[in-house]
Each structure stands twice: as structure tokens, then as C-alpha cells.
């Protein structure tokens, strides 16, 4: 699914979420970085360091509300969402 911008460009309705910034930085610095809205690239500066419990119970709780808000905004902009 794509969204047409005011300039006539089509960008994918994608949200990238990661607890570590290096992965999102790879997307931002990639050849096709202009395809994605910067506000849909969500990350935090502290990662879980391959520790499931830390990521699940501590770090991810900080980012989940921002992620859900971005999904809500994307869904609100859709017509005939199924």
C-alpha cells in the first residue's frame, strides 16, 4: 500500500521499529531513503543487548505507545481499511 504525497510521489505505508539505532540508520542512509517518511522510522538509543527479558519488559515498553500512535495515524488516513 502506498500513499501519494503533495508532490505527487508515492511512498510505502511502512513503519520501521527497532530498539537499536544502527538498523534504522542503515535505512536512512540507503539509496532509496527518500521513499520513507522520517517519522515512520522509530528507534531508541538503548537496545536490549540480545537480552529478551530486558527488551520485552523494560526497553520495549517505552517505544510501544509511540509505535501504536503511528499505526493509528496511518489507519486514520486510509479509506476502506479492512
N, C-alpha and C positions, 0 to 999 in steps of 0.2 A: 504494500500500500504506500502511495506517495502523496505528498502534499505540494500544491503549487504555491510558490511564494509570490509576492507582489511584483517581483522582477521577471516572473514567468519561468523560473527554474522549478524543477521538480526534485524534492528531497524525500528520502525514505522516512517513514514514521518509525524510527528506531530509537531505543533508549539503551545506552551502554552504561552498565553499572559495575564498578569494581571497588574493592577496598584498598587497592594499591594504585597510585597514580601512574606508574610507568606504562601499564597497559593502555590506559586512556590517552596518555601522551603519544603512544605509537599511532593511535587513530588520528589524533590532532595533527601530527606531523606527516601523515601518509600523503600519497599523491592525490587522493580523492577526498582530502579533509573538508573541502568546501561542500561536499554532499550532506554533511551532518550539521544540525543546529548545535552550537556550543552548549546550550542549556540542556541538551539531551545526553551529554557526556558527563555522567555523575561519578565522582570518586571521592575518597577521603585520603588524607595524608598518612594515616596509620593503617597498616594492614594487620591481618591476623597471624602472619608469620607461619603459615601452614598449620595453625592450631585451630581445629574445628570448634572447640568449646569457646575459645576467645572470639572467634569470628561470629559464631552463632548467638552467643549470649551477651556479648559486650559491644563489639565494634559495629555489627550489622544493625543493631537497634538504632544507632544514630542516623543511619542513612535510609532506613526503610520508609520513614514518613516523607522524606523528600522524593524518593522513588515513587511512592503511591500518589503523591501530588502531581508529578509529571505524567503518570499514566492517566490520572483523572483529566488533566488538561488536554491530553491527546484525544481521549474518548469524547470529551465535550465538543471538540472541533470536528468530529466525524458525523457524517449523515448516514442514516440507515445502518448503524452499528449493530452487528449480530453476534 
